[in-house]
Amino acid sequence: MMVIKEQDGICVFTGCSHKGTPNMIRAARTFFPSLDIKAVIGGFHLMTIPMLKSFSASQKEIQAIAQMIIDENIQKVYTGHCTGVKAYKNLKHILDSKIEYIRTGSQTYV
């Protein structure tokens, strides 16, 4: 995990969130308690397990991630590959315009 501190808040880069996205958000909040979290960027490690054709995370875990993003008033979420398309669609349903799927070569400004 990496956190970039800017004048108007922080951006949290998770890489592939093997330790859990909520854990990483809590860790960032511990180090920067008074700053807004402008963005969380990275994979959420929720992808489908191909042999089982199921999520590696439960719907409850996906809901917990979405709820933390809402509760922390995180302005924007950029996620990709290891989140998985199905989990992303569930998160998109909850978070709407707060979340975007990114791929290699994607460009955005926070």
Buried (B, 14 or more C-beta within 10 A) or exposed (E): BEBEEEEEBBBBBBBBBEEBBBBBBEBBBEEBEEBBBBBBBBBBBBBBEEEEEEBBBEEEBBEBBBEBBEEBEBBBBBBBBBBBEBBBEBBBEBBEEBBBBBEEEEEEEE
